[in-house]
Amino acid sequence: MENFVKEKILINYFLKGKFTKEEAEAAFLSLNDIINDWCPGINLKNSVFEYYSSHVNISKENYLKNYRTKLEYLVNLARDEFTNYMLKEI
């Protein structure tokens, strides 16, 4: 799961210049936190913004303008991958 997320962030955002190194690392850490909350069956206890802003200093306005769509897309990809993984384990 971790490698899947890392690969998506690296290929889709960092290598294409859409994220700086700091932004890519914050995105990875945020998604890792979200996935760790899913594992014991906890729903997201915070918004994606709150997860992301815990790893990088960013205003809500900047997040909404420049990062929301990208991060929500990554969360959806991770959710799909997580669901597929859990179904295989059952």
Secondary structure, 3 states (H helix, E strand, C coil): CHHHHHHHHHHHHHCCCCCCHHHHHHHHHHHHHHHHHHCCCCCCCCCHHHHHHCCCCCCHHHHHHHCHHHHHHHHHHHHHHHHHHHHHHC
